[in-house]
Amino acid sequence: MAASGSFSDLAFGPKITVPSSHVFYQSVHSAAFVNLKPIVPGHVLVVPKRSVPRDNQLTEEESTDLWLSVRKVAAVIEKEHGASALNIAMQDGRHAGQSVPHVHFHILPRKGGDFENNDDIYDAIDNFDANPHSKPKLEVPPDSERKHRTSEDMAQEAAHLRTLF
Amino acid sequence: MAASGSFSDLAFGPKITVPSSHVFYQSVHSAAFVNLKPIVPGHVLVVPKRSVPRDNQLTEEESTDLWLSVRKVAAVIEKEHGASALNIAMQDGRHAGQSVPHVHFHILPRKGGDFENNDDIYDAIDNFDANPHSKPKLEVPPDSERKHRTSEDMAQEAAHLRTLF
């Protein structure tokens, strides 16, 4: 399950293609990529390469590979961002707040005092919409206030992260 | 990693002992137990038997067993509660909102319309305090409004869940 030297474009749900330049980690069955609208610096997503909405649609081998990938990515991201903790979360299905119907783990590096109120991270996760095609929700200022990053900016972050695996 | 027929008391962090009657699932390295103050019906916790604060302090074998246990428990809980989705979350370290310094996954079965605003589940997760010794936070009405269940009530739920594995 070692990360490969070459990265591929990645289907993220039925409508989104993550360009290979935004992907920084790949294993046999999983991949990780940087975010268009990170909630905190270092907020990344880890996904199975096979696009299914629910974790229970993955084989045990695929899901185990996904979890071990989360651990590897989490360790690198925590160190890279000088963090002391991590929020690791999966919205497994639409009614759990999943915005793109493709299994994905959020990894958010955390440190003391990064959010004025620790509770705010959860509003931020829920306001987060991984789907670049969706319109900003009018009732969700935190999401609409987050600017889309440029693709070049994202590619630079991914290129750096690749060197850490 | 099959669930054992006999259950043991479980150390949850340095100060809490979960009575065996509240435990409903055990594998080689992991266990699951019912909640004192569930956010939604069926909200349960899955933990490694070895009490460490951070996931990166678990061996790969222990953490893999933990994740496969989450999957097994999640499948049973989702079906049992007629849910259509799950929130699966780990607050990995104090600065991520972890209230008991022992690795734990929250599993919350979700269905359409269970929370008026889907965002509310995150406030609820963060307001959730797994530590029965901690005083209710004055600034957190949702936590203090949730009544502690009786131990008998929790044992009944656990006894029923055991039959499902």
HADDOCK unambig.tbl for C-alpha pairs under 7 A between the chains (distance, minus, plus):
assign (segid A and resid 64 and name CA) (segid B and resid 64 and name CA) 6.70 0.50 0.50
assign (segid A and resid 84 and name CA) (segid B and resid 95 and name CA) 6.63 0.50 0.50
assign (segid A and resid 85 and name CA) (segid B and resid 92 and name CA) 5.57 0.50 0.50
assign (segid A and resid 85 and name CA) (segid B and resid 93 and name CA) 4.59 0.50 0.50
assign (segid A and resid 85 and name CA) (segid B and resid 94 and name CA) 6.62 0.50 0.50
assign (segid A and resid 85 and name CA) (segid B and resid 95 and name CA) 5.45 0.50 0.50
assign (segid A and resid 85 and name CA) (segid B and resid 96 and name CA) 5.43 0.50 0.50
assign (segid A and resid 86 and name CA) (segid B and resid 91 and name CA) 6.39 0.50 0.50
assign (segid A and resid 86 and name CA) (segid B and resid 92 and name CA) 5.01 0.50 0.50
assign (segid A and resid 86 and name CA) (segid B and resid 93 and name CA) 6.52 0.50 0.50
assign (segid A and resid 86 and name CA) (segid B and resid 96 and name CA) 5.59 0.50 0.50
assign (segid A and resid 87 and name CA) (segid B and resid 90 and name CA) 6.15 0.50 0.50
assign (segid A and resid 87 and name CA) (segid B and resid 91 and name CA) 5.02 0.50 0.50
assign (segid A and resid 87 and name CA) (segid B and resid 92 and name CA) 5.98 0.50 0.50
assign (segid A and resid 87 and name CA) (segid B and resid 96 and name CA) 5.64 0.50 0.50
assign (segid A and resid 88 and name CA) (segid B and resid 89 and name CA) 5.79 0.50 0.50
assign (segid A and resid 88 and name CA) (segid B and resid 90 and name CA) 5.21 0.50 0.50
assign (segid A and resid 88 and name CA) (segid B and resid 91 and name CA) 6.56 0.50 0.50
assign (segid A and resid 89 and name CA) (segid B and resid 88 and name CA) 5.79 0.50 0.50
assign (segid A and resid 89 and name CA) (segid B and resid 89 and name CA) 4.31 0.50 0.50
assign (segid A and resid 89 and name CA) (segid B and resid 90 and name CA) 6.33 0.50 0.50
assign (segid A and resid 90 and name CA) (segid B and resid 87 and name CA) 6.15 0.50 0.50
assign (segid A and resid 90 and name CA) (segid B and resid 88 and name CA) 5.21 0.50 0.50
assign (segid A and resid 90 and name CA) (segid B and resid 89 and name CA) 6.34 0.50 0.50
assign (segid A and resid 91 and name CA) (segid B and resid 86 and name CA) 6.40 0.50 0.50
assign (segid A and resid 91 and name CA) (segid B and resid 87 and name CA) 5.02 0.50 0.50
assign (segid A and resid 91 and name CA) (segid B and resid 88 and name CA) 6.55 0.50 0.50
assign (segid A and resid 92 and name CA) (segid B and resid 85 and name CA) 5.58 0.50 0.50
assign (segid A and resid 92 and name CA) (segid B and resid 86 and name CA) 5.02 0.50 0.50
assign (segid A and resid 92 and name CA) (segid B and resid 87 and name CA) 5.99 0.50 0.50
assign (segid A and resid 93 and name CA) (segid B and resid 85 and name CA) 4.59 0.50 0.50
assign (segid A and resid 93 and name CA) (segid B and resid 86 and name CA) 6.52 0.50 0.50
assign (segid A and resid 94 and name CA) (segid B and resid 85 and name CA) 6.61 0.50 0.50
assign (segid A and resid 95 and name CA) (segid B and resid 84 and name CA) 6.63 0.50 0.50
assign (segid A and resid 95 and name CA) (segid B and resid 85 and name CA) 5.45 0.50 0.50
assign (segid A and resid 95 and name CA) (segid B and resid 110 and name CA) 6.07 0.50 0.50
assign (segid A and resid 95 and name CA) (segid B and resid 111 and name CA) 5.56 0.50 0.50
assign (segid A and resid 95 and name CA) (segid B and resid 112 and name CA) 5.41 0.50 0.50
assign (segid A and resid 96 and name CA) (segid B and resid 85 and name CA) 5.42 0.50 0.50
assign (segid A and resid 96 and name CA) (segid B and resid 86 and name CA) 5.59 0.50 0.50
assign (segid A and resid 96 and name CA) (segid B and resid 87 and name CA) 5.64 0.50 0.50
assign (segid A and resid 96 and name CA) (segid B and resid 110 and name CA) 5.86 0.50 0.50
assign (segid A and resid 97 and name CA) (segid B and resid 118 and name CA) 6.59 0.50 0.50
assign (segid A and resid 110 and name CA) (segid B and resid 95 and name CA) 6.09 0.50 0.50
assign (segid A and resid 110 and name CA) (segid B and resid 96 and name CA) 5.87 0.50 0.50
assign (segid A and resid 111 and name CA) (segid B and resid 95 and name CA) 5.57 0.50 0.50
assign (segid A and resid 112 and name CA) (segid B and resid 95 and name CA) 5.40 0.50 0.50
assign (segid A and resid 118 and name CA) (segid B and resid 97 and name CA) 6.59 0.50 0.50
assign (segid A and resid 119 and name CA) (segid B and resid 123 and name CA) 6.25 0.50 0.50
assign (segid A and resid 119 and name CA) (segid B and resid 126 and name CA) 5.63 0.50 0.50
assign (segid A and resid 122 and name CA) (segid B and resid 122 and name CA) 4.85 0.50 0.50
assign (segid A and resid 122 and name CA) (segid B and resid 123 and name CA) 6.36 0.50 0.50
assign (segid A and resid 123 and name CA) (segid B and resid 119 and name CA) 6.25 0.50 0.50
assign (segid A and resid 123 and name CA) (segid B and resid 122 and name CA) 6.34 0.50 0.50
assign (segid A and resid 126 and name CA) (segid B and resid 119 and name CA) 5.63 0.50 0.50
